[in-house]
Amino acid sequence: MKSNFAATRELLECAHYQLSGSDKTSQRIREALHLLIDAVTTAEHSESKGNVLDFPQRVHHR
């Protein structure tokens, strides 16, 4: 089964948003979630290898 990084990132972002308190615990959890969001985003973008098309070189006409 393949991981759904986009859905995981969305859930982590929702959790981050819900922790709106200014207390130390909320701040630390938001920092930890931010690290997780960064890791998931990196994984999400490194996994999606698109096909790269070669374009023909430009022909110079005189």
Helices and strands as residue ranges (DSSP letters): H 5-18, H 24-47
